[in-house]
Amino acid sequence: VPSNAADRDRLLSFVVVGGGPTSCEFTGELHDFVREDCTRWFPDLKEHIKITLVEAGPALLGGFEKSLSKYVLSDLKKRSIDIRLGAQVTAVENIDSGNDNSGAAPDPSTQGIAATPQKEGRRGVKAILADGTELPFGMMVWSAGLKQVKFVDRLNLAHGRTGRLVIDDYLQVPQHQGRVFALGDCAANEENPLTPLAKVAQQHGEYLAEMLNTHSDPRKPVNPASISKPFRFFNPGSMAQLGLFKGVLDLSSVGPDKGEVQGGPTITGFAAWLTWRSAYW
């Protein structure tokens, strides 16, 4: 452990980028580990530990019911976690040990995030926010935003506004009906775009597998309309755990994506955590 207090502060500073379920769950678990477990062995380091959660949007868990977003925000703040809403990381740069304050130019392939390799004479790394705020850190976890892999970007197929492949109601790519299908995070129906989530990709896969297994002649293009109904997403609800036996469960949007069967409850605390634990046992 460095004898210099500034170095200890930096190395024990954790920055989590993103305000979705993955980021909130990781932040809660990280807090429990470093503040509750590690400090039993190294109590003198407790005062140097800092966890910062950075979210570009106006709220955490943007896809959840608003009361649950507020609950999560309040719970994490009670654990002395620094929450930065409406903040965007624009660069990650080395900290100079000398007087050289030059930073690396942004890499366009990293969604606006520029990272420079460690070099002799450098002393740590810092995140730079859009407002100029600098956050020195020992570890950063990036779980915000989705960028298509280069393979998808380079395909000579129709891409939507966010770079995802355009598909129709049968997961077909325009101009290649019956031959090319796309599913999961890389695909979106522009008339009804779904959030890139695992539950959407899973239902895409189940739908497409059933369709292809029903198709009798693989030598001919598939005619989805003749063997299947258009894809329709069923929202099973959303949940996240926050550590310390707490969680949130959102059943307010359960039902078909058009909304015929919606209006379930929202649950917080131990009951939500128990439901989450039962699903992911």
C-alpha positions as CSV (number, residue, x, y, z in Angstrom):
1,V,0.0,0.0,0.0
2,P,1.5,3.4,-0.9
3,S,2.6,5.5,2.0
4,N,1.5,8.7,0.2
5,A,-2.1,9.6,1.2
6,A,-2.9,11.0,-2.3
7,D,-1.9,7.8,-3.9
8,R,-4.0,5.8,-1.5
9,D,-7.0,8.0,-2.2
10,R,-6.6,7.5,-5.9
11,L,-6.0,3.7,-5.8
12,L,-9.0,3.2,-3.6
13,S,-11.3,5.4,-5.7
14,F,-13.7,3.4,-7.9
15,V,-15.6,4.9,-10.8
16,V,-18.6,3.1,-12.3
17,V,-19.9,4.6,-15.5
18,G,-23.6,4.0,-16.3
19,G,-26.8,4.1,-14.4
20,G,-28.6,0.9,-15.5
21,P,-29.3,-2.3,-13.6
22,T,-25.7,-3.7,-14.2
23,S,-24.1,-0.5,-12.8
24,C,-26.4,-0.2,-9.8
25,E,-26.0,-3.8,-8.9
26,F,-22.3,-3.7,-9.2
27,T,-22.0,-0.5,-7.3
28,G,-24.0,-1.9,-4.4
29,E,-22.0,-5.1,-4.3
30,L,-18.7,-3.2,-4.6
31,H,-19.7,-1.0,-1.7
32,D,-20.5,-4.0,0.5
33,F,-17.2,-5.7,-0.3
34,V,-14.8,-2.8,0.1
35,R,-16.7,-1.1,3.0
36,E,-18.0,-4.0,4.9
37,D,-15.5,-6.9,4.2
38,C,-12.2,-5.4,3.2
39,T,-12.2,-2.9,6.1
40,R,-12.3,-5.7,8.6
41,W,-8.8,-6.6,7.5
42,F,-7.6,-3.1,6.7
43,P,-9.6,-0.7,8.9
44,D,-7.1,2.1,8.5
45,L,-7.9,2.3,4.7
46,K,-11.6,2.8,5.2
47,E,-11.3,6.6,5.1
48,H,-9.6,6.5,1.7
49,I,-12.3,4.4,-0.1
50,K,-14.5,6.4,-2.5
51,I,-17.1,5.0,-5.0
52,T,-18.5,7.3,-7.7
53,L,-21.3,6.4,-10.0
54,V,-21.5,8.5,-13.2
55,E,-24.7,8.5,-15.3
56,A,-25.3,10.7,-18.4
57,G,-29.0,10.7,-18.0
58,P,-31.2,12.5,-15.4
59,A,-31.9,9.4,-13.3
60,L,-30.7,5.9,-12.4
61,L,-32.5,2.9,-13.8
62,G,-34.1,4.9,-16.5
63,G,-36.3,2.0,-17.7
64,F,-37.9,1.4,-14.3
65,E,-40.9,3.1,-12.7
66,K,-39.8,6.5,-11.3
67,S,-40.4,5.7,-7.7
68,L,-38.0,2.8,-7.9
69,S,-35.3,5.0,-9.5
70,K,-35.7,7.4,-6.6
71,Y,-35.5,4.6,-4.1
72,V,-32.2,3.3,-5.6
73,L,-30.7,6.8,-5.7
74,S,-31.6,7.4,-2.1
75,D,-30.3,4.0,-1.0
76,L,-26.9,4.4,-2.7
77,K,-26.5,7.9,-1.4
78,K,-27.1,6.6,2.2
79,R,-24.1,4.4,1.7
80,S,-21.9,7.5,0.9
81,I,-21.7,6.7,-2.8
82,D,-21.1,9.7,-4.9
83,I,-23.8,9.9,-7.6
84,R,-23.2,12.1,-10.6
85,L,-26.3,12.4,-12.7
86,G,-26.3,14.3,-16.0
87,A,-22.6,13.7,-16.2
88,Q,-20.8,12.3,-19.2
89,V,-17.3,10.9,-19.3
90,T,-15.5,12.3,-22.3
91,A,-12.0,11.1,-21.8
92,V,-9.7,8.8,-19.7
93,E,-6.2,10.2,-19.4
94,N,-3.0,9.5,-17.6
95,I,-2.0,11.6,-14.6
96,D,1.4,13.2,-15.2
97,S,4.0,13.0,-12.4
98,G,5.8,15.9,-13.9
99,N,4.7,19.1,-15.6
100,D,3.5,17.6,-18.8
101,N,-0.3,18.0,-18.8
102,S,-0.9,16.9,-22.3
103,G,-3.7,14.4,-22.8
104,A,-4.4,11.8,-25.5
105,A,-6.6,12.6,-28.4
106,P,-9.9,10.9,-28.3
107,D,-10.2,7.5,-30.1
108,P,-13.3,7.7,-32.3
109,S,-13.7,3.9,-32.0
110,T,-14.4,4.1,-28.3
111,Q,-17.7,6.1,-28.3
112,G,-16.0,9.3,-27.2
113,I,-13.8,7.7,-24.6
114,A,-10.0,8.2,-25.0
115,A,-7.6,6.0,-23.1
116,T,-3.8,6.5,-23.1
117,P,-1.4,3.6,-22.2
118,Q,0.7,3.9,-19.1
119,K,4.1,5.4,-19.8
120,E,7.2,6.1,-17.7
121,G,6.7,9.3,-15.9
122,R,2.9,8.8,-15.6
123,R,1.2,8.5,-12.2
124,G,-2.2,7.0,-12.3
125,V,-5.3,7.6,-14.4
126,K,-8.2,10.0,-14.3
127,A,-11.6,10.3,-15.9
128,I,-12.6,13.7,-17.3
129,L,-16.3,14.7,-17.4
130,A,-17.9,17.0,-19.9
131,D,-18.0,19.9,-17.4
132,G,-14.2,19.6,-16.9
133,T,-14.4,17.7,-13.6
134,E,-11.5,15.3,-13.1
135,L,-11.9,12.0,-11.2
136,P,-8.6,10.2,-10.4
137,F,-9.3,6.5,-9.9
138,G,-7.7,3.1,-9.3
139,M,-10.4,1.1,-11.1
140,M,-13.1,2.0,-13.6
141,V,-16.0,-0.2,-14.6
142,W,-17.7,0.8,-17.8
143,S,-21.3,-0.5,-18.2
144,A,-22.9,2.3,-20.1
145,G,-24.2,2.5,-23.7
146,L,-24.0,0.0,-26.5
147,K,-22.0,0.4,-29.7
148,Q,-22.3,-2.2,-32.4
149,V,-19.3,-4.3,-33.1
150,K,-17.3,-3.5,-36.3
151,F,-18.7,-6.6,-38.1
152,V,-22.2,-5.2,-37.8
153,D,-21.1,-1.6,-38.7
154,R,-19.5,-2.9,-41.9
155,L,-22.4,-5.0,-43.2
156,N,-23.9,-3.6,-46.4
157,L,-27.3,-3.7,-44.9
158,A,-29.8,-1.1,-43.7
159,H,-28.8,0.5,-40.4
160,G,-31.1,2.6,-38.2
161,R,-30.3,5.8,-36.4
162,T,-28.5,4.1,-33.5
163,G,-26.5,1.9,-35.8
164,R,-28.6,-1.2,-35.3
165,L,-29.7,-3.3,-38.3
166,V,-33.3,-2.5,-39.4
167,I,-35.7,-5.4,-39.2
168,D,-39.4,-5.9,-39.9
169,D,-42.1,-7.6,-37.8
170,Y,-40.6,-11.0,-38.6
171,L,-37.0,-10.1,-37.8
172,Q,-36.1,-9.9,-41.5
173,V,-33.6,-7.5,-42.9
174,P,-35.1,-5.3,-45.6
175,Q,-34.2,-6.3,-49.2
176,H,-33.2,-9.7,-48.0
177,Q,-36.5,-11.1,-46.7
178,G,-36.4,-14.8,-46.1
179,R,-32.7,-15.0,-46.4
180,V,-31.2,-12.7,-43.7
181,F,-32.5,-12.2,-40.2
182,A,-31.2,-10.2,-37.3
183,L,-31.9,-10.4,-33.6
184,G,-30.8,-9.2,-30.2
185,D,-28.9,-6.0,-29.5
186,C,-27.8,-5.5,-33.1
187,A,-31.3,-5.3,-34.5
188,A,-34.3,-2.9,-34.1
189,N,-37.7,-2.5,-35.7
190,E,-37.8,1.3,-36.3
191,E,-41.6,1.4,-35.9
192,N,-41.3,-0.3,-32.5
193,P,-37.7,-0.3,-31.2
194,L,-37.1,-2.4,-28.2
195,T,-34.4,-1.7,-25.5
196,P,-31.3,-3.9,-26.1
197,L,-31.9,-6.3,-23.1
198,A,-31.3,-10.0,-22.6
199,K,-35.0,-10.7,-22.3
200,V,-35.6,-9.2,-25.7
201,A,-32.7,-11.2,-27.3
202,Q,-34.0,-14.4,-25.7
203,Q,-37.5,-14.0,-27.1
204,H,-36.0,-13.1,-30.5
205,G,-34.0,-16.3,-30.4
206,E,-37.0,-18.5,-29.4
207,Y,-39.2,-16.9,-32.1
208,L,-36.6,-17.3,-34.9
209,A,-35.7,-20.9,-33.8
210,E,-39.4,-21.9,-34.0
211,M,-39.8,-20.2,-37.3
212,L,-36.8,-21.9,-38.9
213,N,-37.6,-25.3,-37.5
214,T,-41.1,-25.0,-39.0
215,H,-39.7,-24.1,-42.5
216,S,-39.7,-27.3,-44.5
217,D,-37.2,-26.6,-47.3
218,P,-33.9,-24.9,-46.3
219,R,-33.0,-24.5,-50.0
220,K,-35.8,-21.9,-50.4
221,P,-36.2,-18.5,-48.8
222,V,-38.3,-18.5,-45.6
223,N,-41.8,-17.0,-45.9
224,P,-42.5,-16.0,-42.3
225,A,-46.0,-14.8,-42.9
226,S,-47.1,-18.2,-44.0
227,I,-45.8,-20.1,-41.0
228,S,-45.7,-17.6,-38.1
229,K,-47.3,-14.6,-36.6
230,P,-45.3,-11.3,-36.3
231,F,-42.9,-11.2,-33.4
232,R,-44.4,-9.7,-30.3
233,F,-42.3,-9.0,-27.2
234,F,-43.8,-9.9,-23.8
235,N,-42.4,-7.8,-21.0
236,P,-41.9,-10.0,-17.9
237,G,-40.9,-7.1,-15.7
238,S,-37.6,-5.8,-14.4
239,M,-35.6,-6.2,-11.2
240,A,-32.3,-5.4,-9.7
241,Q,-30.6,-6.1,-6.4
242,L,-28.6,-3.5,-4.5
243,G,-26.7,-5.6,-1.9
244,L,-27.4,-5.7,1.8
245,F,-30.5,-7.8,1.1
246,K,-32.2,-5.0,-0.8
247,G,-33.6,-4.8,-4.3
248,V,-36.3,-3.3,-6.6
249,L,-38.9,-5.1,-8.6
250,D,-40.9,-3.4,-11.3
251,L,-44.0,-5.2,-12.5
252,S,-45.8,-2.1,-13.7
253,S,-45.2,-2.9,-17.4
254,V,-45.7,-6.6,-17.4
255,G,-47.5,-7.8,-20.5
256,P,-47.3,-7.5,-24.3
257,D,-45.4,-4.6,-25.6
258,K,-48.6,-2.9,-26.8
259,G,-49.7,-2.7,-23.2
260,E,-53.0,-4.6,-22.9
261,V,-52.1,-6.3,-19.6
262,Q,-50.1,-3.8,-17.6
263,G,-50.3,-2.1,-14.2
264,G,-48.6,-4.5,-11.8
265,P,-47.1,-3.5,-8.4
266,T,-43.6,-2.1,-7.7
267,I,-41.7,-3.7,-4.7
268,T,-38.6,-2.5,-2.8
269,G,-36.4,-3.8,-0.1
270,F,-36.1,-7.4,1.2
271,A,-39.1,-8.8,-0.7
272,A,-37.7,-7.5,-4.0
273,W,-34.3,-8.9,-3.2
274,L,-35.8,-12.3,-2.3
275,T,-37.7,-12.4,-5.6
276,W,-34.5,-11.5,-7.5
277,R,-32.6,-14.2,-5.6
278,S,-35.2,-16.8,-6.4
279,A,-35.0,-16.0,-10.1
280,Y,-31.2,-16.1,-10.2
281,W,-30.5,-18.8,-7.6
